[in-house]
Amino acid sequence: MRFSALCASALVTMGLAASGHAETLIVNSYGGPYETIIRERIIEPFEAKFGIDVVYDAVGSASQDYAKIKATNGRPGFDVVVMTASQSLEGCKEGLLEEFSPEEVPNLVHLSSVIAGVAGPCGAVHEVQYLSLLYRKDKLPEQPNSWNALLDDRLEGKIILPTFQNVMAAYLMEIFSVAHGGDLLDNVDPGFAAMAKLAGQSIGFEQSSSVMETYIKGGEVWAMPFWNGRAQLLVDSGLPVDYVLPKEGSIPLVATLNVPKHAANREAALRFVNFFLEKASQEAWVTGYKVGSVRTDIDVPDDIRARQITTEADLKALLLPDLAAVASRLSAWGERWERDVVAVAK
């Protein structure tokens, strides 16, 4: 049985106190392949360098983690948490997250301002993925190069879509909006019209990315939107799948490291954040988890660079909505999604 983060922390702290050993840091993030990679590429090297023992808490999604931070007024029981730029902005606004400074986190100065600024002063951007078009190579032998490929008659009944509770849905709607003459925020009618058509092609909606991928693994789905980092893991697993960044562009998923305002181990948390942003750490993370970085001075193999966001030009080519403005529209968009998109699905 797995102990909660607080119980695990208490046991480790008692043991360390008895032995006179180093301090403990509680890091909250994701399970599955992510946990395996972050332990090997980041946590173990950090522990070896600083003598700080890390307790890994793989509980909750980004939104659930932020809800816990909010419910505890910045005392959630963990010291570092992996969330997204949206939670970083909200937590900063509500005074529940630490604001980072170059004095305390020196590696911040090496991050591209193009994306780093999107997350605000409370989010340290440690990776970036983009919404890609994932497809089965054995079902679609010709590589699609446009989001409009999802509207092809051959894909009727062969597409799965995210629910609106998954931010992928809003991003996909915005991308279609721009592709069909609208914009990212104020004129999204073309996006909703396109999504209504796409809903007619789909077999339904799923909230969890991990559930969505089971459909394409099993062959029931031939194409779908998916974060490119996770798409690459499916490619590497040997499945007959591939993914593309369509010609109309994409919106990134900006992942951040955050420290709750009243974290018990603040100094160790700041060290961890800075360590994750080091050049060598970013290289290890990009090559291990197959994602992009906003530290553009990293050295990675050409095959990884060709598929990930690693250069200033890559970053500038992305569609970047104002996330605070998006957040203010999500409630109305969610209602419209249910009315105009879900209602027309087969």
C-alpha positions in Angstrom: 0.0 0.0 0.0 1.3 3.4 -0.9 1.6 6.0 1.9 0.3 9.5 1.4 2.9 12.2 0.8 2.5 13.5 4.3 2.9 10.1 6.0 5.9 9.3 3.8 7.4 12.6 4.6 7.0 12.1 8.3 8.6 8.7 8.2 11.6 9.9 6.2 12.0 13.0 8.3 12.1 10.9 11.5 14.6 8.6 10.0 16.8 11.4 8.9 16.6 13.1 12.2 17.8 10.0 13.9 20.7 9.5 11.6 21.6 13.2 11.3 21.2 12.9 7.6 20.1 15.6 5.1 16.8 17.3 4.6 13.8 15.9 2.7 12.0 17.4 -0.3 8.5 16.3 -1.4 7.9 16.5 -5.2 4.4 16.1 -6.6 4.0 15.0 -10.2 2.7 12.3 -12.4 3.0 8.5 -12.4 3.6 6.0 -15.2 6.5 6.5 -17.6 6.8 10.1 -16.4 7.8 8.9 -12.9 10.3 6.4 -14.1 12.0 9.0 -16.3 12.0 11.9 -13.8 13.5 9.6 -11.1 16.3 8.5 -13.4 17.0 11.8 -15.2 16.4 14.4 -12.5 15.7 13.2 -9.0 18.6 10.8 -8.6 21.2 13.2 -9.9 19.7 16.0 -7.7 19.9 13.8 -4.6 23.5 12.8 -5.4 24.5 16.4 -5.9 22.9 18.0 -2.9 22.4 15.2 -0.4 18.7 15.9 -0.3 16.3 13.0 -0.2 13.3 13.3 -2.5 9.9 11.8 -1.7 7.9 11.4 -4.9 4.2 12.0 -4.7 2.5 10.8 -7.9 -1.1 11.8 -7.0 -3.4 14.1 -8.8 -3.7 16.0 -12.1 -2.4 19.6 -12.4 -5.9 20.9 -11.8 -6.4 18.6 -8.8 -3.0 19.6 -7.4 -3.8 23.3 -7.6 -7.2 22.7 -6.0 -5.3 21.1 -3.1 -2.9 24.1 -2.9 -5.9 26.4 -2.9 -7.9 24.4 -0.3 -4.9 24.5 2.1 -3.9 28.1 1.5 -0.5 27.2 0.1 0.2 24.3 2.5 -0.6 21.2 0.4 2.0 18.8 1.9 4.4 19.0 -1.0 7.2 21.4 -1.8 7.5 21.3 -5.6 4.6 20.5 -8.0 4.5 20.1 -11.7 1.5 22.0 -13.2 0.9 24.1 -16.3 1.1 27.8 -17.1 -2.6 28.2 -16.5 -2.3 27.1 -12.8 0.9 29.1 -12.4 -0.9 32.3 -13.5 -4.0 31.6 -11.3 -1.9 30.7 -8.3 0.3 33.8 -8.6 -2.7 36.0 -8.9 -4.2 34.5 -5.7 -0.9 34.7 -3.8 -0.6 30.9 -3.3 2.6 30.3 -5.2 6.2 31.5 -4.7 7.4 34.1 -7.2 10.8 33.1 -8.6 13.7 35.5 -9.0 17.0 35.1 -10.9 18.7 35.6 -7.5 17.1 32.5 -6.1 16.7 30.5 -9.3 19.7 31.6 -11.5 18.9 29.4 -14.5 15.7 31.4 -15.2 17.8 33.8 -17.2 18.6 31.1 -19.7 14.9 30.5 -20.6 13.5 32.0 -23.7 11.3 35.0 -22.8 8.9 34.0 -25.6 7.4 31.2 -23.6 8.7 31.8 -20.1 6.7 35.0 -19.9 3.5 33.0 -20.7 3.7 31.3 -17.3 4.2 34.5 -15.2 6.7 34.9 -12.3 5.5 31.9 -10.3 6.0 29.3 -13.0 9.4 27.9 -14.0 8.9 26.4 -17.5 10.8 23.1 -17.5 9.2 21.6 -20.7 7.0 22.4 -23.6 4.9 20.1 -25.7 2.6 20.9 -28.6 -0.8 19.6 -29.6 0.0 17.2 -32.5 -2.0 15.2 -34.9 -1.5 11.5 -34.0 -2.4 8.9 -36.6 -2.2 5.2 -37.4 0.3 4.6 -40.2 -1.2 1.3 -41.1 -4.6 2.9 -41.6 -3.5 6.3 -43.2 -0.4 5.5 -45.2 -0.2 9.1 -46.5 1.1 11.4 -43.7 -1.5 14.1 -43.0 -0.2 17.6 -42.9 -3.2 19.6 -42.0 -5.7 19.7 -39.1 -8.4 19.5 -41.7 -7.4 15.9 -42.4 -9.5 15.0 -39.4 -12.5 16.1 -41.4 -11.8 13.6 -44.2 -14.7 11.2 -44.9 -12.3 8.2 -44.5 -12.1 9.1 -40.8 -15.8 9.0 -40.0 -16.2 6.9 -36.9 -12.4 6.7 -36.5 -11.7 9.7 -34.3 -11.9 10.3 -30.5 -12.1 13.8 -29.0 -11.2 15.2 -25.6 -14.0 16.4 -23.3 -13.9 20.1 -22.5 -12.5 19.3 -19.0 -9.2 18.5 -20.9 -7.5 21.7 -22.0 -6.7 19.9 -25.3 -10.3 20.6 -26.3 -10.1 24.4 -26.0 -6.8 24.5 -27.7 -8.0 22.4 -30.6 -11.0 24.7 -31.0 -8.7 27.7 -31.1 -6.4 26.1 -33.6 -9.4 25.4 -35.9 -10.6 28.9 -35.4 -7.4 30.4 -36.7 -7.2 27.9 -39.5 -10.7 28.9 -40.7 -10.4 32.6 -40.5 -11.1 33.4 -36.9 -8.7 34.1 -34.0 -7.6 32.7 -30.7 -10.0 34.6 -28.4 -12.6 36.9 -29.7 -13.8 35.4 -33.0 -14.0 31.7 -32.3 -17.2 31.0 -34.2 -15.2 29.3 -37.0 -13.5 27.1 -34.4 -16.8 25.9 -32.9 -18.3 25.3 -36.4 -15.3 23.1 -37.3 -15.5 21.3 -34.0 -19.2 20.6 -34.6 -18.3 19.0 -37.9 -15.5 17.0 -36.3 -17.8 15.8 -33.5 -19.9 14.2 -36.3 -16.8 12.2 -37.3 -16.0 11.1 -33.8 -17.0 8.1 -31.8 -17.2 10.1 -28.6 -15.3 12.1 -26.0 -12.8 11.1 -23.2 -11.4 13.4 -20.5 -8.2 11.5 -19.8 -5.3 11.4 -22.2 -4.3 8.0 -21.0 -7.8 6.7 -21.9 -7.7 8.4 -25.3 -4.6 6.6 -26.2 -6.1 3.2 -25.6 -8.4 3.8 -28.6 -5.5 4.4 -31.0 -3.5 1.5 -29.5 -6.4 -0.8 -30.1 -7.0 0.4 -33.7 -10.6 1.6 -33.1 -9.3 5.2 -33.7 -7.1 6.1 -36.6 -6.4 9.8 -35.8 -6.8 12.2 -32.9 -5.2 15.3 -31.3 -2.5 14.4 -28.7 0.4 16.0 -26.9 3.5 15.3 -28.9 5.6 14.1 -26.0 3.2 11.3 -25.2 2.8 10.7 -28.9 6.5 10.1 -29.2 6.4 7.6 -26.4 3.8 5.6 -28.4 6.0 5.8 -31.5 9.0 4.5 -29.4 6.9 1.7 -28.1 6.7 0.2 -31.6 3.1 0.9 -32.3 2.3 1.7 -36.0 1.7 5.3 -35.2 3.3 8.7 -36.0 2.5 12.3 -35.4 2.9 15.7 -37.1 2.7 19.4 -36.3 0.2 20.4 -39.0 0.9 23.3 -41.3 -1.7 25.6 -39.6 0.4 25.5 -36.4 -0.3 24.4 -32.9 -0.7 25.7 -29.3 1.8 24.5 -26.7 1.3 22.8 -23.4 3.6 24.8 -21.2 4.6 22.8 -18.2 5.9 24.5 -15.0 7.6 23.8 -11.8 5.9 25.6 -8.9 6.5 26.0 -5.2 3.5 26.5 -2.9 3.6 29.8 -0.9 4.1 28.0 2.5 6.1 25.0 1.4 7.8 23.4 4.4 11.2 23.0 2.5 11.4 26.2 0.5 15.2 26.4 0.1 15.4 22.8 -1.1 12.5 23.4 -3.4 14.2 26.4 -5.0 17.4 24.3 -5.4 15.4 21.6 -7.2 13.7 24.0 -9.5 17.1 25.6 -10.5 18.6 22.1 -10.9 15.8 21.0 -13.3 16.6 24.1 -15.4 20.3 23.5 -15.7 21.6 22.8 -19.2 22.6 19.2 -18.5 19.3 18.5 -16.7 17.3 20.0 -19.6 19.2 17.9 -22.1 18.6 14.8 -20.0 14.9 15.5 -19.7 14.4 16.3 -23.4 16.1 13.2 -24.5 14.5 11.0 -21.9 10.9 12.2 -21.9 10.9 13.4 -25.6 9.6 16.9 -25.0 10.7 20.4 -25.9 12.6 22.9 -23.9 12.6 26.7 -23.6 16.3 26.6 -22.8 17.5 27.0 -26.4 21.2 26.5 -25.7 20.8 22.8 -25.1 22.6 20.1 -27.2 20.3 17.2 -28.2 20.5 14.7 -31.1 19.2 15.8 -34.5 16.4 13.3 -34.6 15.0 14.7 -31.3 15.6 18.3 -32.4 13.6 17.7 -35.6 10.5 16.7 -33.7 10.6 18.8 -30.6 10.5 22.5 -29.7 14.1 23.4 -29.0 15.0 26.6 -30.9 13.8 30.2 -30.8 12.3 29.8 -34.3 10.3 26.8 -33.1 8.9 28.8 -30.2 8.0 31.8 -32.3 6.1 29.5 -34.8 3.7 28.4 -32.1 0.2 30.0 -31.5 0.3 31.6 -28.1 -3.1 32.6 -26.7 -3.3 34.9 -23.7 -3.8 32.2 -21.0 -5.4 34.6 -18.5 -7.9 35.7 -21.2 -8.5 32.0 -22.1 -9.2 31.2 -18.5 -11.8 34.0 -18.3 -13.6 32.5 -21.3 -13.5 28.8 -20.4 -16.8 28.8 -18.6 -18.7 30.3 -21.5 -16.8 28.2 -24.0 -17.6 25.0 -22.0 -21.3 25.8 -22.2 -21.1 26.4 -25.9 -19.0 23.2 -26.4 -21.8 21.1 -24.8 -24.5 22.9 -26.8 -22.8 23.2 -30.2 -20.3 20.3 -30.2 -21.3 17.5 -27.9 -25.0 17.8 -28.9 -24.2 17.0 -32.6 -21.9 14.0 -31.9 -23.3 10.7 -33.1 
